[in-house]
């Protein structure tokens, strides 16, 4: 199963876990698997149309999935995805 690495600010929504095992053959299925396991994450990751919010980035290795095939990016069972929310400040 792919692994999704969760950043510290979002770990409270996944029972404090730094990594979550998720099922799916592409990024979209993995995101849905995460949201089924942890529904409290949904408003932090997706909008009302179930699209990733613009400030949510998922990396497969060093590549942002937006630069690959987006949610259709295929995954293998050993892949590691990293969730990286954008942080704004001033």
N, C-alpha and C positions, 0 to 999 in steps of 0.2 A: 504494500500500500504506500502511496506517496505520503510524504510528511510535509506539514505546513508549519513553518516557524512563525510564532506569534510574538509581536513586540510587547514589551513590558506594559505600555499604557492600555493594551487591549486584553491582557491576560485575565483580568477579573471576570471577563465574559466567557472564559473557557476554563473555569475552575482553577485559575492560577497556573495553567500549563504553559510551558514555553514552546512545546511542540505538540501537534495533534496529528494522529493518524487519520487520513481521509481516504475515501474510495473514489475512484473515477478514472476514466481513460483520457480525459482532457481537463483543462483548467476549470471550465464551467461546471463539470460534474464534481470536481473537488470542492469548489466553492459551495455548491449546493449541499454536498455531504457535510461540510463544516456547519452550514446554517441549519441543517436538520438536527445535528448533534447539539448545537448551541444557538438556539433561536434568538437569544439576546444580542448576538453579533449582527443580525440582519440590518438594523438601521445604521450601523457603523460602516457597513461595507457596500450596501446596495441602495438604489433609489426605489421609488414606487413601481418602476418598470422592470425591476430585478436586474438592472445594469449596475456594474461597478461604479461607485461614485468617482468623480474625477480625481479626488485626492487620494484614492486608494491605489497603490501600486503592488503588483505581484511580480516577483523576480524568479525566474528559473535559471539558476546559476547567476551569471552577471547580466542576463538579458531581461529587460522588462517585457512582460507578455504582450504589452501594447505594441512592441516592436516586432513581435513574432506573429502569431495568429490569433491574438486576443484570447477570449474564452475558449476558442476552438483549438488552442495550442495542445498538441498531444503530449501525454505523459507516460512514462514507464513506471512500473511498481517501485522502483528505487529512487525516483526523483524527489528532490527537496525543493519546495517552493518557500519563498520568504515574503511575508506580508509586511509592506512598508508604507504606513500612512504618511502623507506629507504633513509637515509641521510648519505653521506660519507664526511669525512673531514680529515684533516691531520694537 
